[in-house]
Amino acid sequence: MKSKELKRIFIHKETELDDPNINLNVNDVLDFYSGQYPELTNASVEGPEIKEDKIVYKFQSNIGTKG
């Protein structure tokens, strides 16, 4: 049996974002991309989900929601 390292992918508004650094945890990646996408400052993370040999996380913006 072979093992294979899965690539992490981050999705924001249908845009696929690459993993900036494999050593960062998911929240650190969210912080990294919040400089480029300010709406991610208050976003939450969904996932992970395994799809086609990739680990997929989705960034969900909480702007405009109450509660």
All heavy atoms as a GROMACS GRO file, in nm:
protein
  542
    1MET      N    1   0.084  -0.117   0.000
    1MET     CA    2   0.000   0.000   0.000
    1MET      C    3   0.089   0.124   0.000
    1MET      O    4   0.185   0.133   0.073
    1MET     CB    5  -0.090   0.000   0.123
    1MET     CG    6  -0.180   0.117   0.127
    1MET     SD    7  -0.282   0.128   0.275
    1MET     CE    8  -0.406   0.008   0.238
    2LYS      N    9   0.053   0.219  -0.084
    2LYS     CA   10   0.125   0.345  -0.094
    2LYS      C   11   0.050   0.454  -0.020
    2LYS      O   12  -0.072   0.458  -0.023
    2LYS     CB   13   0.134   0.388  -0.241
    2LYS     CG   14   0.259   0.355  -0.310
    2LYS     CD   15   0.256   0.421  -0.446
    2LYS     CE   16   0.386   0.401  -0.517
    2LYS     NZ   17   0.383   0.456  -0.652
    3SER      N   18   0.125   0.542   0.044
    3SER     CA   19   0.060   0.658   0.103
    3SER      C   20   0.096   0.780   0.020
    3SER      O   21   0.203   0.788  -0.040
    3SER     CB   22   0.103   0.677   0.248
    3SER     OG   23   0.239   0.711   0.254
    4LYS      N   24   0.004   0.873   0.017
    4LYS     CA   25   0.023   0.992  -0.064
    4LYS      C   26  -0.017   1.113   0.018
    4LYS      O   27  -0.123   1.113   0.081
    4LYS     CB   28  -0.064   0.982  -0.190
    4LYS     CG   29  -0.051   1.099  -0.283
    4LYS     CD   30  -0.139   1.078  -0.406
    4LYS     CE   31  -0.128   1.196  -0.498
    4LYS     NZ   32  -0.214   1.182  -0.615
    5GLU      N   33   0.066   1.216   0.018
    5GLU     CA   34   0.032   1.338   0.089
    5GLU      C   35  -0.070   1.416   0.007
    5GLU      O   36  -0.053   1.439  -0.112
    5GLU     CB   37   0.156   1.424   0.110
    5GLU     CG   38   0.132   1.543   0.197
    5GLU     CD   39   0.259   1.617   0.232
    5GLU    OE1   40   0.366   1.555   0.237
    5GLU    OE2   41   0.249   1.738   0.253
    6LEU      N   42  -0.178   1.455   0.074
    6LEU     CA   43  -0.284   1.529   0.006
    6LEU      C   44  -0.256   1.678   0.012
    6LEU      O   45  -0.212   1.730   0.114
    6LEU     CB   46  -0.419   1.498   0.070
    6LEU     CG   47  -0.462   1.352   0.070
    6LEU    CD1   48  -0.595   1.336   0.143
    6LEU    CD2   49  -0.472   1.299  -0.071
    7LYS      N   50  -0.284   1.746  -0.096
    7LYS     CA   51  -0.265   1.890  -0.106
    7LYS      C   52  -0.386   1.961  -0.044
    7LYS      O   53  -0.500   1.921  -0.067
    7LYS     CB   54  -0.250   1.928  -0.254
    7LYS     CG   55  -0.228   2.073  -0.279
    7LYS     CD   56  -0.212   2.098  -0.429
    7LYS     CE   57  -0.197   2.246  -0.455
    7LYS     NZ   58  -0.186   2.275  -0.597
    8ARG      N   59  -0.361   2.066   0.036
    8ARG     CA   60  -0.471   2.145   0.092
    8ARG      C   61  -0.511   2.253  -0.007
    8ARG      O   62  -0.427   2.320  -0.066
    8ARG     CB   63  -0.429   2.213   0.223
    8ARG     CG   64  -0.400   2.120   0.335
    8ARG     CD   65  -0.384   2.191   0.468
    8ARG     NE   66  -0.288   2.300   0.466
    8ARG     CZ   67  -0.260   2.378   0.570
    8ARG    NH1   68  -0.322   2.360   0.685
    8ARG    NH2   69  -0.171   2.474   0.560
    9ILE      N   70  -0.641   2.271  -0.022
    9ILE     CA   71  -0.698   2.375  -0.108
    9ILE      C   72  -0.799   2.453  -0.024
    9ILE      O   73  -0.874   2.395   0.055
    9ILE     CB   74  -0.770   2.311  -0.229
    9ILE    CG1   75  -0.670   2.235  -0.317
    9ILE    CG2   76  -0.843   2.417  -0.311
    9ILE    CD1   77  -0.567   2.320  -0.384
   10PHE      N   78  -0.801   2.582  -0.045
   10PHE     CA   79  -0.894   2.669   0.027
   10PHE      C   80  -0.984   2.738  -0.074
   10PHE      O   81  -0.937   2.789  -0.175
   10PHE     CB   82  -0.816   2.772   0.110
   10PHE     CG   83  -0.723   2.706   0.208
   10PHE    CD1   84  -0.593   2.675   0.173
   10PHE    CD2   85  -0.767   2.671   0.335
   10PHE    CE1   86  -0.508   2.611   0.262
   10PHE    CE2   87  -0.684   2.607   0.424
   10PHE     CZ   88  -0.553   2.578   0.388
   11ILE      N   89  -1.114   2.737  -0.048
   11ILE     CA   90  -1.212   2.794  -0.140
   11ILE      C   91  -1.275   2.917  -0.076
   11ILE      O   92  -1.321   2.913   0.038
   11ILE     CB   93  -1.324   2.693  -0.174
   11ILE    CG1   94  -1.266   2.563  -0.228
   11ILE    CG2   95  -1.426   2.754  -0.270
   11ILE    CD1   96  -1.201   2.573  -0.363
   12HIS      N   97  -1.276   3.026  -0.153
   12HIS     CA   98  -1.345   3.148  -0.110
   12HIS      C   99  -1.422   3.203  -0.230
   12HIS      O  100  -1.362   3.235  -0.332
   12HIS     CB  101  -1.245   3.251  -0.059
   12HIS     CG  102  -1.307   3.385  -0.030
   12HIS    ND1  103  -1.410   3.401   0.059
   12HIS    CD2  104  -1.280   3.507  -0.081
   12HIS    CE1  105  -1.443   3.529   0.062
   12HIS    NE2  106  -1.366   3.595  -0.022
   13LYS      N  107  -1.554   3.208  -0.218
   13LYS     CA  108  -1.640   3.257  -0.326
   13LYS      C  109  -1.608   3.191  -0.460
   13LYS      O  110  -1.582   3.259  -0.559
   13LYS     CB  111  -1.629   3.408  -0.340
   13LYS     CG  112  -1.686   3.485  -0.224
   13LYS     CD  113  -1.680   3.633  -0.252
   13LYS     CE  114  -1.741   3.712  -0.140
   13LYS     NZ  115  -1.733   3.856  -0.166
   14GLU      N  116  -1.602   3.061  -0.462
   14GLU     CA  117  -1.574   2.983  -0.584
   14GLU      C  118  -1.432   3.000  -0.636
   14GLU      O  119  -1.398   2.949  -0.743
   14GLU     CB  120  -1.674   3.016  -0.695
   14GLU     CG  121  -1.820   3.006  -0.655
   14GLU     CD  122  -1.859   2.868  -0.603
   14GLU    OE1  123  -1.812   2.768  -0.659
   14GLU    OE2  124  -1.935   2.862  -0.506
   15THR      N  125  -1.347   3.073  -0.564
   15THR     CA  126  -1.207   3.090  -0.604
   15THR      C  127  -1.122   2.991  -0.526
   15THR      O  128  -1.133   2.982  -0.404
   15THR     CB  129  -1.158   3.233  -0.575
   15THR    OG1  130  -1.241   3.325  -0.645
   15THR    CG2  131  -1.014   3.252  -0.616
   16GLU      N  132  -1.037   2.918  -0.596
   16GLU     CA  133  -0.948   2.822  -0.532
   16GLU      C  134  -0.819   2.893  -0.493
   16GLU      O  135  -0.750   2.950  -0.578
   16GLU     CB  136  -0.918   2.708  -0.630
   16GLU     CG  137  -0.848   2.592  -0.566
   16GLU     CD  138  -0.835   2.474  -0.661
   16GLU    OE1  139  -0.938   2.415  -0.697
   16GLU    OE2  140  -0.720   2.444  -0.698
   17LEU      N  141  -0.787   2.890  -0.364
   17LEU     CA  142  -0.667   2.954  -0.312
   17LEU      C  143  -0.566   2.847  -0.274
   17LEU      O  144  -0.600   2.748  -0.209
   17LEU     CB  145  -0.702   3.038  -0.188
   17LEU     CG  146  -0.814   3.141  -0.205
   17LEU    CD1  147  -0.852   3.200  -0.070
   17LEU    CD2  148  -0.772   3.249  -0.301
   18ASP      N  149  -0.443   2.866  -0.314
   18ASP     CA  150  -0.337   2.771  -0.282
   18ASP      C  151  -0.297   2.781  -0.135
   18ASP      O  152  -0.317   2.884  -0.070
   18ASP     CB  153  -0.214   2.796  -0.369
   18ASP     CG  154  -0.237   2.756  -0.514
   18ASP    OD1  155  -0.309   2.658  -0.538
   18ASP    OD2  156  -0.182   2.824  -0.602
   19ASP      N  157  -0.235   2.678  -0.088
   19ASP     CA  158  -0.183   2.673   0.048
   19ASP      C  159  -0.055   2.757   0.053
   19ASP      O  160   0.043   2.723  -0.013
   19ASP     CB  161  -0.154   2.528   0.086
   19ASP     CG  162  -0.127   2.509   0.233
   19ASP    OD1  163  -0.106   2.609   0.303
   19ASP    OD2  164  -0.127   2.393   0.277
   20PRO      N  165  -0.054   2.867   0.129
   20PRO     CA  166   0.065   2.952   0.132
   20PRO      C  167   0.183   2.888   0.204
   20PRO      O  168   0.299   2.918   0.175
   20PRO     CB  169   0.019   3.077   0.204
   20PRO     CG  170  -0.096   3.033   0.287
   20PRO     CD  171  -0.161   2.921   0.212
   21ASN      N  172   0.153   2.799   0.299
   21ASN     CA  173   0.260   2.733   0.376
   21ASN      C  174   0.199   2.613   0.446
   21ASN      O  175   0.109   2.628   0.528
   21ASN     CB  176   0.320   2.832   0.477
   21ASN     CG  177   0.437   2.774   0.552
   21ASN    OD1  178   0.451   2.653   0.569
   21ASN    ND2  179   0.524   2.861   0.599
   22ILE      N  180   0.249   2.496   0.416
   22ILE     CA  181   0.196   2.372   0.472
   22ILE      C  182   0.208   2.368   0.625
   22ILE      O  183   0.134   2.298   0.692
   22ILE     CB  184   0.265   2.248   0.408
   22ILE    CG1  185   0.192   2.119   0.447
   22ILE    CG2  186   0.410   2.240   0.447
   22ILE    CD1  187   0.061   2.102   0.381
   23ASN      N  188   0.298   2.448   0.681
   23ASN     CA  189   0.318   2.450   0.825
   23ASN      C  190   0.219   2.538   0.900
   23ASN      O  191   0.216   2.536   1.023
   23ASN     CB  192   0.461   2.494   0.858
   23ASN     CG  193   0.563   2.394   0.807
   23ASN    OD1  194   0.544   2.273   0.819
   23ASN    ND2  195   0.668   2.443   0.746
   24LEU      N  196   0.140   2.616   0.828
   24LEU     CA  197   0.038   2.701   0.891
   24LEU      C  198  -0.087   2.620   0.920
   24LEU      O  199  -0.126   2.535   0.839
   24LEU     CB  200   0.000   2.818   0.799
   24LEU     CG  201   0.107   2.922   0.768
   24LEU    CD1  202   0.052   3.025   0.669
   24LEU    CD2  203   0.154   2.991   0.895
   25ASN      N  204  -0.152   2.648   1.033
   25ASN     CA  205  -0.280   2.582   1.057
   25ASN      C  206  -0.387   2.656   0.976
   25ASN      O  207  -0.362   2.763   0.920
   25ASN     CB  208  -0.312   2.572   1.207
   25ASN     CG  209  -0.341   2.705   1.272
   25ASN    OD1  210  -0.406   2.792   1.214
   25ASN    ND2  211  -0.293   2.722   1.394
   26VAL      N  212  -0.505   2.602   0.971
   26VAL     CA  213  -0.611   2.655   0.885
   26VAL      C  214  -0.647   2.799   0.922
   26VAL      O  215  -0.668   2.884   0.835
   26VAL     CB  216  -0.736   2.564   0.890
   26VAL    CG1  217  -0.849   2.622   0.810
   26VAL    CG2  218  -0.700   2.425   0.839
   27ASN      N  219  -0.654   2.830   1.051
   27ASN     CA  220  -0.686   2.966   1.093
   27ASN      C  221  -0.576   3.065   1.055
   27ASN      O  222  -0.605   3.181   1.024
   27ASN     CB  223  -0.714   2.972   1.243
   27ASN     CG  224  -0.845   2.904   1.277
   27ASN    OD1  225  -0.942   2.913   1.202
   27ASN    ND2  226  -0.848   2.834   1.389
   28ASP      N  227  -0.452   3.021   1.057
   28ASP     CA  228  -0.341   3.107   1.012
   28ASP      C  229  -0.351   3.134   0.862
   28ASP      O  230  -0.320   3.244   0.816
   28ASP     CB  231  -0.206   3.044   1.046
   28ASP     CG  232  -0.178   3.044   1.195
   28ASP    OD1  233  -0.238   3.125   1.268
   28ASP    OD2  234  -0.094   2.961   1.238
   29VAL      N  235  -0.394   3.036   0.786
   29VAL     CA  236  -0.414   3.056   0.642
   29VAL      C  237  -0.528   3.156   0.619
   29VAL      O  238  -0.517   3.244   0.534
   29VAL     CB  239  -0.444   2.922   0.570
   29VAL    CG1  240  -0.480   2.945   0.424
   29VAL    CG2  241  -0.325   2.827   0.582
   30LEU      N  242  -0.633   3.145   0.697
   30LEU     CA  243  -0.743   3.240   0.690
   30LEU      C  244  -0.692   3.382   0.718
   30LEU      O  245  -0.724   3.476   0.644
   30LEU     CB  246  -0.853   3.201   0.788
   30LEU     CG  247  -0.977   3.288   0.793
   30LEU    CD1  248  -1.051   3.287   0.661
   30LEU    CD2  249  -1.068   3.242   0.905
   31ASP      N  250  -0.611   3.397   0.820
   31ASP     CA  251  -0.551   3.527   0.852
   31ASP      C  252  -0.462   3.576   0.738
   31ASP      O  253  -0.461   3.694   0.704
   31ASP     CB  254  -0.469   3.519   0.981
   31ASP     CG  255  -0.556   3.506   1.105
   31ASP    OD1  256  -0.677   3.536   1.098
   31ASP    OD2  257  -0.502   3.464   1.208
   32PHE      N  258  -0.386   3.486   0.679
   32PHE     CA  259  -0.297   3.520   0.567
   32PHE      C  260  -0.377   3.580   0.452
   32PHE      O  261  -0.341   3.684   0.396
   32PHE     CB  262  -0.221   3.395   0.521
   32PHE     CG  263  -0.138   3.415   0.398
   32PHE    CD1  264  -0.011   3.466   0.407
   32PHE    CD2  265  -0.188   3.382   0.272
   32PHE    CE1  266   0.067   3.485   0.293
   32PHE    CE2  267  -0.113   3.401   0.158
   32PHE     CZ  268   0.016   3.452   0.168
   33TYR      N  269  -0.486   3.516   0.414
   33TYR     CA  270  -0.566   3.562   0.301
   33TYR      C  271  -0.657   3.681   0.335
   33TYR      O  272  -0.708   3.747   0.246
   33TYR     CB  273  -0.647   3.448   0.241
   33TYR     CG  274  -0.564   3.363   0.148
   33TYR    CD1  275  -0.534   3.231   0.177
   33TYR    CD2  276  -0.515   3.415   0.029
   33TYR    CE1  277  -0.457   3.154   0.092
   33TYR    CE2  278  -0.439   3.339  -0.057
   33TYR     CZ  279  -0.410   3.209  -0.025
   33TYR     OH  280  -0.333   3.133  -0.111
   34SER      N  281  -0.676   3.712   0.463
   34SER     CA  282  -0.761   3.825   0.499
   34SER      C  283  -0.698   3.958   0.458
   34SER      O  284  -0.768   4.057   0.442
   34SER     CB  285  -0.794   3.824   0.649
   34SER     OG  286  -0.678   3.850   0.725
   35GLY      N  287  -0.567   3.960   0.436
   35GLY     CA  288  -0.501   4.080   0.384
   35GLY      C  289  -0.542   4.107   0.240
   35GLY      O  290  -0.553   4.222   0.197
   36GLN      N  291  -0.567   4.003   0.165
   36GLN     CA  292  -0.607   4.012   0.025
   36GLN      C  293  -0.758   4.023   0.010
   36GLN      O  294  -0.808   4.088  -0.082
   36GLN     CB  295  -0.560   3.887  -0.048
   36GLN     CG  296  -0.496   3.911  -0.179
   36GLN     CD  297  -0.437   3.780  -0.233
   36GLN    OE1  298  -0.405   3.686  -0.161
   36GLN    NE2  299  -0.426   3.775  -0.363
   37TYR      N  300  -0.829   3.957   0.099
   37TYR     CA  301  -0.975   3.952   0.097
   37TYR      C  302  -1.026   3.996   0.235
   37TYR      O  303  -1.044   3.914   0.325
   37TYR     CB  304  -1.026   3.810   0.068
   37TYR     CG  305  -0.975   3.752  -0.061
   37TYR    CD1  306  -0.863   3.668  -0.064
   37TYR    CD2  307  -1.038   3.782  -0.182
   37TYR    CE1  308  -0.816   3.614  -0.183
   37TYR    CE2  309  -0.991   3.728  -0.302
   37TYR     CZ  310  -0.881   3.646  -0.301
   37TYR     OH  311  -0.836   3.593  -0.420
   38PRO      N  312  -1.047   4.128   0.256
   38PRO     CA  313  -1.085   4.179   0.389
   38PRO      C  314  -1.210   4.114   0.450
   38PRO      O  315  -1.223   4.107   0.571
   38PRO     CB  316  -1.109   4.328   0.364
   38PRO     CG  317  -1.033   4.360   0.240
   38PRO     CD  318  -1.034   4.234   0.158
   39GLU      N  319  -1.300   4.065   0.366
   39GLU     CA  320  -1.422   4.001   0.418
   39GLU      C  321  -1.391   3.873   0.495
   39GLU      O  322  -1.475   3.821   0.569
   39GLU     CB  323  -1.524   3.975   0.307
   39GLU     CG  324  -1.479   3.880   0.199
   39GLU     CD  325  -1.403   3.944   0.083
   39GLU    OE1  326  -1.350   4.055   0.098
   39GLU    OE2  327  -1.395   3.879  -0.022
   40LEU      N  328  -1.271   3.820   0.480
   40LEU     CA  329  -1.232   3.699   0.553
   40LEU      C  330  -1.196   3.727   0.699
   40LEU      O  331  -1.179   3.634   0.777
   40LEU     CB  332  -1.115   3.629   0.483
   40LEU     CG  333  -1.145   3.569   0.347
   40LEU    CD1  334  -1.020   3.505   0.288
   40LEU    CD2  335  -1.258   3.468   0.354
   41THR      N  336  -1.185   3.854   0.735
   41THR     CA  337  -1.150   3.890   0.873
   41THR      C  338  -1.247   3.827   0.972
   41THR      O  339  -1.208   3.784   1.079
   41THR     CB  340  -1.148   4.043   0.889
   41THR    OG1  341  -1.056   4.097   0.795
   41THR    CG2  342  -1.105   4.083   1.028
   42ASN      N  343  -1.374   3.822   0.937
   42ASN     CA  344  -1.477   3.765   1.025
   42ASN      C  345  -1.534   3.635   0.970
   42ASN      O  346  -1.646   3.598   1.002
   42ASN     CB  347  -1.590   3.866   1.045
   42ASN     CG  348  -1.543   3.988   1.119
   42ASN    OD1  349  -1.467   3.977   1.214
   42ASN    ND2  350  -1.586   4.105   1.075
   43ALA      N  351  -1.460   3.567   0.887
   43ALA     CA  352  -1.509   3.444   0.823
   43ALA      C  353  -1.491   3.323   0.913
   43ALA      O  354  -1.414   3.324   1.008
   43ALA     CB  355  -1.435   3.422   0.691
   44SER      N  356  -1.563   3.218   0.878
   44SER     CA  357  -1.548   3.089   0.945
   44SER      C  358  -1.498   2.987   0.843
   44SER      O  359  -1.499   3.012   0.722
   44SER     CB  360  -1.682   3.044   1.004
   44SER     OG  361  -1.779   3.031   0.902
   45VAL      N  362  -1.451   2.875   0.895
   45VAL     CA  363  -1.394   2.771   0.810
   45VAL      C  364  -1.486   2.648   0.813
   45VAL      O  365  -1.526   2.604   0.920
   45VAL     CB  366  -1.253   2.730   0.857
   45VAL    CG1  367  -1.196   2.620   0.771
   45VAL    CG2  368  -1.160   2.850   0.860
   46GLU      N  369  -1.517   2.596   0.696
   46GLU     CA  370  -1.592   2.471   0.684
   46GLU      C  371  -1.499   2.364   0.630
   46GLU      O  372  -1.420   2.390   0.541
   46GLU     CB  373  -1.710   2.487   0.588
   46GLU     CG  374  -1.822   2.571   0.640
   46GLU     CD  375  -1.939   2.573   0.544
   46GLU    OE1  376  -1.940   2.498   0.444
   46GLU    OE2  377  -2.031   2.652   0.569
   47GLY      N  378  -1.511   2.246   0.683
   47GLY     CA  379  -1.428   2.137   0.633
   47GLY      C  380  -1.341   2.083   0.742
   47GLY      O  381  -1.354   2.119   0.857
   48PRO      N  382  -1.255   1.994   0.707
   48PRO     CA  383  -1.210   1.959   0.572
   48PRO      C  384  -1.299   1.855   0.507
   48PRO      O  385  -1.371   1.781   0.572
   48PRO     CB  386  -1.071   1.902   0.596
   48PRO     CG  387  -1.080   1.839   0.731
   48PRO     CD  388  -1.175   1.927   0.809
   49GLU      N  389  -1.290   1.852   0.376
   49GLU     CA  390  -1.358   1.754   0.293
   49GLU      C  391  -1.256   1.701   0.192
   49GLU      O  392  -1.182   1.779   0.133
   49GLU     CB  393  -1.475   1.821   0.220
   49GLU     CG  394  -1.559   1.727   0.140
   49GLU     CD  395  -1.679   1.798   0.076
   49GLU    OE1  396  -1.718   1.906   0.122
   49GLU    OE2  397  -1.730   1.743  -0.022
   50ILE      N  398  -1.251   1.571   0.174
   50ILE     CA  399  -1.157   1.510   0.079
   50ILE      C  400  -1.224   1.503  -0.057
   50ILE      O  401  -1.332   1.445  -0.070
   50ILE     CB  402  -1.114   1.369   0.124
   50ILE    CG1  403  -1.060   1.371   0.267
   50ILE    CG2  404  -1.014   1.311   0.025
   50ILE    CD1  405  -0.933   1.449   0.286
   51LYS      N  406  -1.162   1.565  -0.158
   51LYS     CA  407  -1.214   1.562  -0.295
   51LYS      C  408  -1.097   1.542  -0.391
   51LYS      O  409  -1.004   1.623  -0.393
   51LYS     CB  410  -1.284   1.693  -0.331
   51LYS     CG  411  -1.415   1.714  -0.264
   51LYS     CD  412  -1.481   1.839  -0.318
   51LYS     CE  413  -1.618   1.859  -0.257
   51LYS     NZ  414  -1.682   1.980  -0.309
   52GLU      N  415  -1.102   1.437  -0.469
   52GLU     CA  416  -1.002   1.412  -0.574
   52GLU      C  417  -0.859   1.433  -0.526
   52GLU      O  418  -0.784   1.512  -0.581
   52GLU     CB  419  -1.030   1.502  -0.694
   52GLU     CG  420  -1.165   1.481  -0.755
   52GLU     CD  421  -1.195   1.580  -0.866
   52GLU    OE1  422  -1.105   1.656  -0.906
   52GLU    OE2  423  -1.310   1.580  -0.914
   53ASP      N  424  -0.820   1.364  -0.422
   53ASP     CA  425  -0.684   1.369  -0.368
   53ASP      C  426  -0.646   1.508  -0.316
   53ASP      O  427  -0.529   1.545  -0.317
   53ASP     CB  428  -0.581   1.322  -0.471
   53ASP     CG  429  -0.597   1.175  -0.506
   53ASP    OD1  430  -0.651   1.100  -0.422
   53ASP    OD2  431  -0.555   1.135  -0.615
   54LYS      N  432  -0.744   1.586  -0.272
   54LYS     CA  433  -0.719   1.717  -0.214
   54LYS      C  434  -0.799   1.729  -0.085
   54LYS      O  435  -0.908   1.675  -0.072
   54LYS     CB  436  -0.761   1.830  -0.308
   54LYS     CG  437  -0.683   1.834  -0.436
   54LYS     CD  438  -0.736   1.944  -0.525
   54LYS     CE  439  -0.667   1.939  -0.661
   54LYS     NZ  440  -0.727   2.034  -0.756
   55ILE      N  441  -0.744   1.803   0.010
   55ILE     CA  442  -0.817   1.837   0.132
   55ILE      C  443  -0.873   1.976   0.110
   55ILE      O  444  -0.797   2.072   0.090
   55ILE     CB  445  -0.724   1.835   0.254
   55ILE    CG1  446  -0.658   1.697   0.269
   55ILE    CG2  447  -0.801   1.872   0.380
   55ILE    CD1  448  -0.552   1.692   0.376
   56VAL      N  449  -1.004   1.989   0.110
   56VAL     CA  450  -1.069   2.114   0.075
   56VAL      C  451  -1.131   2.179   0.199
   56VAL      O  452  -1.208   2.116   0.272
   56VAL     CB  453  -1.179   2.092  -0.032
   56VAL    CG1  454  -1.248   2.222  -0.067
   56VAL    CG2  455  -1.119   2.026  -0.156
   57TYR      N  456  -1.096   2.305   0.220
   57TYR     CA  457  -1.155   2.388   0.324
   57TYR      C  458  -1.228   2.503   0.255
   57TYR      O  459  -1.178   2.556   0.156
   57TYR     CB  460  -1.047   2.447   0.416
   57TYR     CG  461  -0.973   2.346   0.498
   57TYR    CD1  462  -0.856   2.288   0.449
   57TYR    CD2  463  -1.017   2.310   0.624
   57TYR    CE1  464  -0.786   2.195   0.525
   57TYR    CE2  465  -0.946   2.217   0.700
   57TYR     CZ  466  -0.831   2.161   0.650
   57TYR     OH  467  -0.762   2.069   0.725
   58LYS      N  468  -1.342   2.542   0.310
   58LYS     CA  469  -1.417   2.654   0.253
   58LYS      C  470  -1.420   2.767   0.355
   58LYS      O  471  -1.451   2.746   0.472
   58LYS     CB  472  -1.560   2.613   0.218
   58LYS     CG  473  -1.566   2.518   0.102
   58LYS     CD  474  -1.708   2.487   0.065
   58LYS     CE  475  -1.710   2.388  -0.052
   58LYS     NZ  476  -1.846   2.351  -0.090
   59PHE      N  477  -1.389   2.888   0.308
   59PHE     CA  478  -1.399   3.007   0.389
   59PHE      C  479  -1.536   3.070   0.365
   59PHE      O  480  -1.568   3.103   0.252
   59PHE     CB  481  -1.289   3.109   0.354
   59PHE     CG  482  -1.150   3.061   0.383
   59PHE    CD1  483  -1.044   3.103   0.305
   59PHE    CD2  484  -1.121   2.977   0.489
   59PHE    CE1  485  -0.914   3.063   0.331
   59PHE    CE2  486  -0.992   2.935   0.516
   59PHE     CZ  487  -0.887   2.979   0.437
   60GLN      N  488  -1.615   3.081   0.471
   60GLN     CA  489  -1.749   3.138   0.461
   60GLN      C  490  -1.750   3.274   0.529
   60GLN      O  491  -1.729   3.285   0.650
   60GLN     CB  492  -1.852   3.046   0.528
   60GLN     CG  493  -1.866   2.912   0.464
   60GLN     CD  494  -1.928   2.920   0.324
   60GLN    OE1  495  -1.972   3.024   0.277
   60GLN    NE2  496  -1.928   2.809   0.255
   61SER      N  497  -1.776   3.377   0.451
   61SER     CA  498  -1.781   3.513   0.504
   61SER      C  499  -1.906   3.529   0.589
   61SER      O  500  -2.014   3.484   0.552
   61SER     CB  501  -1.782   3.612   0.388
   61SER     OG  502  -1.793   3.742   0.437
   62ASN      N  503  -1.890   3.594   0.705
   62ASN     CA  504  -2.002   3.617   0.795
   62ASN      C  505  -2.056   3.759   0.783
   62ASN      O  506  -2.139   3.800   0.863
   62ASN     CB  507  -1.960   3.589   0.940
   62ASN     CG  508  -1.929   3.444   0.962
   62ASN    OD1  509  -1.988   3.356   0.901
   62ASN    ND2  510  -1.834   3.416   1.049
   63ILE      N  511  -2.009   3.835   0.686
   63ILE     CA  512  -2.055   3.972   0.668
   63ILE      C  513  -2.200   3.970   0.624
   63ILE      O  514  -2.240   3.895   0.536
   63ILE     CB  515  -1.968   4.046   0.563
   63ILE    CG1  516  -1.826   4.062   0.618
   63ILE    CG2  517  -2.026   4.180   0.526
   63ILE    CD1  518  -1.730   4.126   0.523
   64GLY      N  519  -2.279   4.054   0.687
   64GLY     CA  520  -2.418   4.064   0.649
   64GLY      C  521  -2.510   3.966   0.720
   64GLY      O  522  -2.628   3.964   0.696
   65THR      N  523  -2.455   3.886   0.810
   65THR     CA  524  -2.539   3.793   0.886
   65THR      C  525  -2.551   3.841   1.031
   65THR      O  526  -2.459   3.902   1.084
   65THR     CB  527  -2.480   3.651   0.885
   65THR    OG1  528  -2.352   3.653   0.945
   65THR    CG2  529  -2.470   3.597   0.744
   66LYS      N  530  -2.663   3.817   1.088
   66LYS     CA  531  -2.685   3.855   1.228
   66LYS      C  532  -2.690   3.730   1.314
   66LYS      O  533  -2.726   3.625   1.269
   66LYS     CB  534  -2.817   3.930   1.242
   66LYS     CG  535  -2.817   4.064   1.177
   66LYS     CD  536  -2.948   4.135   1.204
   66LYS     CE  537  -2.946   4.272   1.142
   66LYS     NZ  538  -3.069   4.345   1.171
   67GLY      N  539  -2.653   3.750   1.440
   67GLY     CA  540  -2.667   3.639   1.532
   67GLY      C  541  -2.546   3.593   1.587
   67GLY      O  542  -2.453   3.562   1.612
   0.00000   0.00000   0.00000
